[in-house]
């Protein structure tokens, strides 16, 4: 870290403190030329480590990010399942799967 990095750290730390960390994190816009090349424009802060001093006046703080890329929408077509055959041993499982698929279809990913 240079002198400017030390001076800028409090403001950057404050910015990091305004975003959610961990499972409830919301993706925030991020820019780096290497990330643009792979289509990543948002990230979530997953962890913030403590300062590790190197003994020569420098320090390192590890910040973990989880990349975020919105899932691609695919066209979904409704498919009706064939009625269960008489005495089908899997009828209850198939019915449960059908209910789960109906719930999934109501999500943004369905």
C-alpha positions as CSV (number, residue, x, y, z in Angstrom):
1,X,0.0,0.0,0.0
2,X,1.2,3.5,-0.8
3,X,0.6,6.6,1.3
4,X,-2.5,7.4,-0.8
5,X,-3.9,3.9,-0.1
6,X,-3.5,4.4,3.6
7,X,-5.3,7.8,3.3
8,X,-8.1,6.3,1.2
9,X,-8.7,3.2,3.4
10,X,-11.1,4.8,5.9
11,X,-13.4,6.0,3.1
12,X,-13.2,2.7,1.3
13,X,-13.9,0.8,4.5
14,X,-16.9,3.0,5.1
15,X,-18.2,2.2,1.6
16,X,-17.7,-1.5,2.3
17,X,-19.6,-1.1,5.5
18,X,-22.7,0.1,3.7
19,X,-23.2,-3.1,1.7
20,X,-24.5,-6.3,3.1
21,X,-22.0,-9.0,3.8
22,X,-22.6,-12.8,3.5
23,X,-25.7,-14.7,2.6
24,X,-28.0,-11.6,2.5
25,X,-25.6,-9.6,0.3
26,X,-27.0,-7.7,-2.6
27,X,-24.9,-7.4,-5.8
28,X,-23.3,-4.0,-6.2
29,X,-21.9,-2.6,-9.4
30,X,-18.1,-3.3,-9.9
31,X,-15.7,-2.4,-12.6
32,X,-12.4,-3.9,-13.7
33,X,-11.2,-4.4,-17.3
34,X,-10.6,-8.1,-16.6
35,X,-14.1,-8.6,-15.2
36,X,-15.7,-6.8,-18.3
37,X,-14.0,-9.4,-20.5
38,X,-15.9,-12.2,-18.8
39,X,-19.2,-10.3,-18.5
40,X,-19.1,-9.6,-14.7
41,X,-20.5,-6.2,-13.7
42,X,-21.7,-6.8,-10.2
43,X,-20.3,-8.5,-7.1
44,X,-21.3,-9.2,-3.5
45,X,-18.9,-8.6,-0.6
46,X,-18.7,-12.1,1.0
47,X,-16.1,-11.4,3.7
48,X,-13.8,-8.7,5.1
49,X,-10.6,-9.8,6.9
50,X,-8.6,-8.0,9.5
51,X,-5.5,-6.0,8.9
52,X,-2.3,-8.0,8.6
53,X,0.8,-5.9,9.1
54,X,4.0,-6.8,7.3
55,X,6.4,-5.3,9.8
56,X,7.7,-2.7,7.4
57,X,4.8,-0.2,7.7
58,X,2.5,-1.9,5.2
59,X,-0.6,-3.9,5.7
60,X,-3.0,-6.1,3.8
61,X,-6.7,-6.5,4.3
62,X,-8.4,-9.4,2.4
63,X,-11.8,-8.7,1.0
64,X,-13.7,-11.6,-0.5
65,X,-16.1,-11.0,-3.3
66,X,-18.7,-13.3,-4.9
67,X,-19.2,-12.5,-8.6
68,X,-22.7,-12.0,-9.8
69,X,-24.1,-12.5,-13.2
70,X,-27.8,-12.5,-13.7
71,X,-29.1,-15.8,-15.1
72,X,-30.0,-15.9,-18.7
73,X,-33.7,-16.1,-19.3
74,X,-34.8,-19.1,-21.3
75,X,-38.1,-19.7,-22.9
76,X,-40.1,-22.1,-20.9
77,X,-43.0,-24.1,-22.3
78,X,-45.6,-25.7,-20.2
79,X,-45.5,-29.5,-20.5
80,X,-48.4,-31.5,-19.2
81,X,-47.4,-34.7,-17.6
82,X,-49.2,-37.9,-18.7
83,X,-51.8,-39.0,-16.2
84,X,-50.3,-41.6,-13.8
85,X,-51.0,-45.2,-14.7
86,X,-53.2,-47.2,-12.4
87,X,-51.3,-48.6,-9.4
88,X,-48.2,-46.5,-10.2
89,X,-45.9,-47.0,-7.2
90,X,-44.3,-43.6,-7.9
91,X,-47.6,-41.6,-8.3
92,X,-47.1,-39.8,-4.9
93,X,-43.5,-38.8,-5.8
94,X,-44.5,-37.7,-9.3
95,X,-47.3,-35.6,-7.8
96,X,-44.9,-34.0,-5.3
97,X,-42.4,-33.2,-8.2
98,X,-45.3,-31.6,-10.1
99,X,-46.1,-29.4,-7.2
100,X,-42.5,-28.4,-6.8
101,X,-42.2,-27.6,-10.5
102,X,-45.3,-25.4,-10.3
103,X,-43.7,-23.4,-7.4
104,X,-40.5,-23.1,-9.3
105,X,-42.3,-21.7,-12.4
106,X,-43.6,-18.8,-10.3
107,X,-40.0,-17.7,-9.4
108,X,-38.0,-15.3,-11.5
109,X,-35.9,-18.3,-12.7
110,X,-38.8,-20.4,-13.9
